[in-house]
Amino acid sequence: MPPTEIHGEKLPVAGRAAYGIDAPGVVRTFYILCAAAFVSAWVSVMAADHGIFSWLRYFTWPFFTVGVVFFAQGGVMVWGSLSGKMRLRDKLLASIPWRGDEIVLDVGCGHGLMLIGAAKRLRTGKAIGVDLWQKEDQAGNSREATWRNVEIENVADRVELRDGDARKLPFADNSFDVILSSWALHNIYDAAGRETAIREIIRVLKPGGRVRIVDIRHAKEYARVLRDSKLADVKLSGPNFLFVIPSFTVSATKPPLN
């Protein structure tokens, strides 16, 4: 094993950051359905050629077409996980006027996509990621995998990871200048729970602080709760189809204290 330190100085971690395949179960299902459709097309051809259920030849192209569609959908989701979401992250983070000393929270940070992107924009600030680390939401999701990405991206001095639930954030009121969340809150399956998570985000956001939320569902619901809580400049933008299902971005600012 190569040394991790020389003369007490920590060496950079080798490799490339991996931000995970989102919704791996959905991707797997697309490819299983693709394979089933292609097999069905092949069976229909073979059966017709051997004079068995010759009418099956009329289903060959429909089966093949369905297979191509599922293959393409799976490919789009893989591309979104490996490339598309980085582009959307950079665009979203560029919409924030960074000073470099912000305290940032990434709610449902997963492998650290938004967390690390924010940390790279900091000089003296801190980026904190909180997650439940559920593997069904993102392939290989774990605190250890996220920390490896942090080290590979050379931002360990500006990042902290915490275990926590978005519905009960383990932080004091008015703690963060910027709060981010990407493709995470829809995994809270009840509307009351999602509203609680949004209100928790509002609670721990500093007056004058900014919120950016990207998700594939419930964006209008998030925007409504933010407006009901008197946040300013609430905007809903999108759609972006990098995961087949459209993603929307919600942005808002917490009014400063009078």
Order of alpha helices (4+ residues) and beta strands (2+ residues): beta-beta-alpha-alpha-alpha-beta-alpha-beta-alpha-beta-beta-alpha-beta-alpha-beta-beta
